[in-house]
């Protein structure tokens, strides 16, 4: 469980961030060993940045969707994304 009760609400990529940190700790801070985790975290950040931007452009508030809506948004994206 996150230390900060608002961490998950404020950071949709909290899980990916924590996995990156865990990998670094496990691998004696060898960044090369954790490249997959970093790439996944970056992809997550890029995705939610785009969601925020799209919602802002459409006037949808809050710009970052609530935690309970995020899985549905990701699932919809996976169905419609270009292959």
C-alpha positions in Angstrom: 0.0 0.0 0.0 1.4 3.5 -0.9 2.7 5.5 2.0 0.8 8.6 0.9 -3.0 8.0 0.7 -3.3 10.3 -2.3 -0.4 8.8 -4.2 -2.5 6.5 -6.4 -5.0 9.2 -7.1 -2.3 11.7 -8.1 0.0 9.2 -10.0 -1.7 6.8 -12.3 1.7 5.1 -12.9 2.5 4.5 -9.2 2.7 0.7 -9.7 5.1 1.1 -12.6 7.2 3.6 -10.6 7.4 1.3 -7.6 8.4 -1.7 -9.8 11.2 0.4 -11.3 12.4 1.3 -7.8 12.1 -2.3 -6.7 14.2 -3.5 -9.7 16.9 -0.9 -9.0 17.1 -2.0 -5.3 17.2 -5.7 -6.3 19.9 -5.2 -9.0 22.2 -2.9 -7.0 21.1 0.1 -8.9 22.2 -1.3 -12.3 20.0 0.8 -14.6 20.6 -1.5 -17.6 19.1 -4.4 -15.7 15.9 -2.4 -15.3 15.4 -1.0 -18.8 12.2 -2.9 -19.3 10.7 -1.4 -16.2 11.8 2.1 -17.2 10.3 1.7 -20.6 7.0 0.5 -19.1 7.0 3.4 -16.7 7.7 5.9 -19.5 4.9 4.4 -21.7 2.5 4.7 -18.8 3.4 8.3 -18.2 3.1 9.1 -21.9 -0.3 7.4 -22.1 -1.8 9.3 -19.1 -0.3 12.6 -20.3 -2.2 12.1 -23.6 -5.4 11.3 -21.7 -5.0 14.4 -19.6 -4.3 16.6 -22.7 -7.3 15.1 -24.5 -9.6 15.6 -21.6 -8.4 19.2 -21.1 -8.9 20.0 -24.8 -12.5 18.6 -24.6 -13.2 20.5 -21.4 -13.6 17.3 -19.3 -12.8 17.7 -15.6 -10.9 16.5 -13.8 -8.2 16.2 -16.4 -6.8 13.1 -14.8 -9.7 10.6 -14.5 -10.5 9.2 -11.1 -8.9 5.9 -10.1 -12.1 4.0 -10.5 -12.4 5.0 -14.2 -8.8 4.3 -15.2 -9.1 0.6 -16.0 -12.0 1.2 -18.3 -10.1 4.0 -20.1 -7.1 1.7 -20.6 -9.3 -1.1 -21.8 -11.0 1.1 -24.3 -7.7 2.4 -25.6 -6.4 -1.2 -26.1 -9.5 -2.0 -28.2 -9.2 1.0 -30.4 -5.4 1.5 -30.7 -3.8 1.0 -34.1 -2.0 -2.3 -34.4 
